[in-house]
Amino acid sequence: MKRWLLNVARLSVKELRSLFGDVPLMALILFAFSVAIYSTAKGVKAEVANASVAIIDGDHSALSRRLRDAIQPPYFKPPVDIDRGQVDAALDRGDYIFILDIPPNFEADVIAGRAPSVALQVDATAMTQAGLGVVYLNEIMLREMLDFLNARGIEARLPTRSVTRVLFNPNNQGHWFTGVMQIVTNVTVLAIILVGAAVIREREHGTIEHLLVMPVRPSEIAMAKIAANGGVILLAVMLSLWFVVHLVLDVPLAAPLGQSLGLFLLGTALYLFAVTALGILLATLASSMPQFGLLAAPVYVVLYLLSGAATPVESMPASIQGIVQFSPTTQFVKLTQAVVYRGAGLDVVWPHLLMVSGAGALFLFIALTRFRSMLARQG
């Protein structure tokens, strides 16, 4: 065992020298955990921003003006008045995402308790803006209506009242979520690429034959690649989470210097073990770098799209929800969200750690079997 660890350590040094000497790969790592994190977090908007709104005001009352004044930047552009006859043409041209139609006698009907309807027409080709914008506008109208009724003592007669409390992200800022999830995404793609590229590079350059004449075992070669490349990515994750996400993007972390950070890094290390083993497995199935790239791309895309980083697992079909629970990426996303956002402890996330470790062991077993066969063919 001691000799095995010594050989892994020596081979890891060789892998690190090879990685640090590869300028494009080092530039990719630096870019992925700095500029890419920041630009994605700030550039990709999950919330409504500067959505265009038009209003057909058939009432011209204090209440209708109040609704108009409540629609404000940065979520919406200042509302524009249009005539009812212009609606179809404006929607066809894509001039407005939302058109609010306030009927005549609206304020009088509200005061009289006749429950008038306000029509909201939406251009759903702008899917994200449309879906969330409807919720935003409904909240705005409800808030203004309640304030209007309260000013006249009517709200006190309502049987119920809705009170919303938002936890962990009270202002619903999208970059709080996007920045951390982008780290998970970059860990996945880089772990697969770096380890797979290391295997393919040695095969293409002929250095794999040099290893075959050395007194080392296939498991030592594979573990050295996993340890060296995984260690570099783990260091990049630590620096990116603290400097880019926490300090630059100003995302609060749950106990960043305590148990939560250590638990997150433990989960990241186990996840890196799983995906680097997957990278070696994919590299043994490809005979060249272009083939490896074509093979790795769909694997990464499926892992990412079904992980819960892009869309909640709960919104997927029931059959898919059961399958993705076996994906290490899905388990790592759950672990990250629980630890980084909610400050969860080991008693909460141990099942995710166990699932990631199990997936890594399975990938490593298959990868070592394939790796031994590949080395035997090379020899």
N, C-alpha and C positions, 0 to 999 in steps of 0.2 A: 504493500500500500504506500509506504514511504517513497519507494522508487517511482511508483505511478504518479504521485503528486509532484515529485521533483521533475519528472519528464513533462508533465502538463505545464508546470511553471516555466520551464525553459522554452517549450514550444509557444507558450503564451507571449513570452518576450519577443520571439521571432514574429508572431502575428502582429504584435503592436508596432514593431519596426516597419513591417510591410504596410500596415494601415497608415501610420504617420508619414510614410514616404509617398503615399498616394495623395497628391495634392487635390485632385478633383473630389475624392471621397471625403477628405477632411473639410473641404469647402462646403460640400453638401451637408455634412453634419452641423457645421457652424450656422449655415443658412437656415436649416430646418428647425433648429431650436432657438432661433433669435428672430430674424426678419420674418420668417414664415409664420411663427406664432403670433407676433404682433400684428402683421398685416391682415392675417385671417381673422383675428379677434376683433380688430377695428373695422375691417372692410365688409365682413359678412354680417348682415343685420338680421337677427331673428325677430326683433320687434319692429313695429311700424315706425317708419321714418319718412317725413316729408310726403305723405300721401296726399294726392290731390282730391279736393272735395268741392262739389257744387251744391247750391241750395236753391230749391224752388220754394220761396216764402209766400204762401197764399194767405197768411194771417197778418203779418206785419204788426205783431203784438209785442209786448214786453217779454213774454215767455219765448217767442220765436227768436227775438234778438238775443235773449240770454243763451239759448242753445247755440246760436251762431258764434257768440263770443267765447263760448267754452271750447270750441274746436280750435286748438292753438298749436303752434310749433313747440317742440321739434317733431312731434308725432304727425301732425297734419300741416299742410300749407293753409294759408288764410282762405276761408271759403269764398267761392265766387258765385254771384247771382246769375242764374240763367232762367229762361222761359221754358215752360213745359214743352213747347214745340221744338226746342233745341236738344232735347234729351237723347233721342235715338241717334242723331248725327254725332253728338259729342261722345257717346259710348262707342260708336263705330270707329271714330278716329282715335279713340284711346285718350281723349283729353282729360278725363277724370276717372278715378277709380271708384269714388263714391258719389252718389247723387241723392241728397236728402230732400224729400218732398213733404213739406209741412202744409196740412190742409187749411182751408179757411175756417175761421171760428175755433181755432185750435185751443187758445187760452180759455175762451168761454166754456168750451166743452169740458176741459180739464177741471175747471173750478166747479162746474155743475156735476161732475162725476159721471159723465157720459162715455168715458174711456175712448177717446178718439185715436185713430191709427196714424202713425207716421211711416211713410213708405221710404225704404232705403234700397236703392238700386246699386248693384255692385258689379264692377268689371272683374270677374274672377280669373281672367287670364293672368293677372298679377296675383298669383296664388297666395304667397305668404302675406303680402300686404292685405289682400282681400279677406283672408280667413281671420287674421288677428284684428284687422281694422274694424270689422263688424263688432267684435267683442269690445274693442275700445270705445266705439261710438255708442254702443248700447250702455256701457258703463257711464259715459259722459251724460247721455240723456237721462238715465235713471238718477244720477247724482243731482243734476240740475232740476229735475222734476221734484225730487224729494225736498231740495232746498226751497223751491218755489212754494210747495205745499206747506212746508214748515213755517214759512213766513206768514202764512194765513191760518196757522193753527190746525191745518187739516191732517198733517202727518201723524199727530198724536192719536188720531182715531184709527190708524192702520193696525190690523191685527198682528202683523209680524214686521220685523225689520232685519235686513241682511247686513252682517258685519263680516268683513274679509280681513284675515291676517295672513300676510305673506312671510314665510320663514326662509332664512338662509340667503335670500336675494330679494330684499324688500322692494327695491326699485325696478325689479325685472330687467336688469341690465344684461343684454345678450352676451357681451364680451366676457363676463364672469364665467359663463358656461363654455363659450367657444374656445377661449384660451387654453383651459385645462384639457378639454377634449381634443384639441389639436395636438397637444403633447402626446396623448394616447395614440392618435393616428400616426404621428411621425415615428413613435417608438416601433409601431408595427411594421411600417414599410421599411425603415432603416435596418431593423434587426434582420429581416428577411434578406434584404439586398446585401448588406455587408458580409454576412456569413456565407451566403450563396456565392457572392462574387469572389470571396477568398478561396472557396473550393474550386470554382471554375477557373480562376486565374492560375492556380497551381497546376491544374490539368493542362491548360493551354500553353503555359510557359515551360512545362516539363519538370518543374521542381517537385512534383509528387513522386517522381522516381527516386529523387534524393532521399525522401523520407522513407521509402520502402527498404532501402539498404541500411537504415538506422535501426537500432534496437528499440523501437517504439511500437506500440500497439495502435490499431485504428481508433480505439476508444480514447487514447491519449491525444491523438491528432484532433479528433472531433471536439473533445472537451476544451482543448486549448483555443480552438476557434470560437467556441461558445463563450469561454471566460474572457478572452481578450476583447472581442467585439462587443459583448454584452456589458463589460465593465466600462468601456468608453461611452456607450449610450447611456448607461446609468449615471455616470458623472455629468453628461450633458443634460439629462433630465433634472438632476438636482439643481444645477446652475440655472436652467431655464425656468423651473418652477419658482425659484426664489427671486432671481433678478428680473426676468421678463414678465412673468405672470404677477408676482406679488408686488414688486417695486415699480416697474414701468406701467403695467396695466392697472395697478392699484386694486388687485383682487384680494380680498381678505381670505386668509387660509385658517382653517380650524387648528388652533394650537400649533403654529408652524415650527416651533422649536422643541415641541414635546413629543408625546407618544404618537400623535397623528402623522407627523412627518416620517418618523421611523417606520411606522406601519405601512405607509404608502411606499417607501423605498423598498421594504421587504416584498411587498406585492409586486412592485416593478421588477425587482430582481428575479422573482419566480416567473413572472410573465416573459421576461427576456429569455430565461432558460427555455420556455416553451416555444417561443417564436423563432429563436435562433436554431433550435433543433428542427423546427419546421423548415427553416431556410436550408439547412444541410440536406434534409430529405428532398426538397425540390431540386437542389443542385445535383443530387445523384440521379435524378430523372432526366436531366438535360445534358447534352453533350457540348454545348457552346454557350457563350454569354447571351447571344440573341434568343436562343431557345429558353434559357433560364428567365430572361425578361418577359417573354411571352407567357411562360408558365406562371411566374410569380404575380403578374398583374391581375388576372382574374381571381386568384386566391386572395390577394389583399383586398380587392374590391368587395368580394363577398363577406370577408371577415369584418370589414369596416361598416358596410351598409346594414348588416344584421347584428351589429354589436350593441346598439342602443346609443351610440355617440351621435348619430345623425337623426334618428327618429326613435321614440321610445319603443322598447320591446313589447310593451302592453298594447300598442296600436297595431301590431302585426297579426296575421291570422293565427288562430290557436295552434294549428299544426306546426307552423314555423316557430312559434314561441317555445314549444317543447324541444325542437331540434337545436335551436341556438343556445340553449342552456349548456350544451356540451362544448361550445366554443370558448377557448381561453380568452379571446378578445371581449366577448360579452361579459364574462365573469370579472375581467379586469376593469371594464368600464363601470360595472356596479360597485366594485371595490373602491375605485377612485372617487366616484361620486359620494359614496358613504363616508369615506375617510376625509377627503379634502374639503368637501362642502359641509358635511354634517358632524364632523369630528367623531365618527364612530370608532369603537374600540375593537379589540380582537374578538370579543364575545359576539360581535355582530358580523364581522367579515370573515371569520374562520372558514365557513363553507366555500367562499369564493377562493380563498387561498388553497384550499384542498382541491378544488376543481381545476385550478390553474396548474397546480403541481402534478395532478394526475394526467392532464393533457400533455404536459411537458415530458413526463416519463414515457408516455405512449409514443409521442413523436420521436423522442431520443432512441427508444428501442428500435423502431422501424428505420430511423435514419442510420443507426449503427449497423443494422443488418444490411442495408443497401450500401453503406459506405465500405464495409468489409468486402462485399461482392465487387464493388467498383475498384478497390485497391487490388483485389486478386486478379481482375482482368488487366489492370495496368501492369501488374508484375509479370 
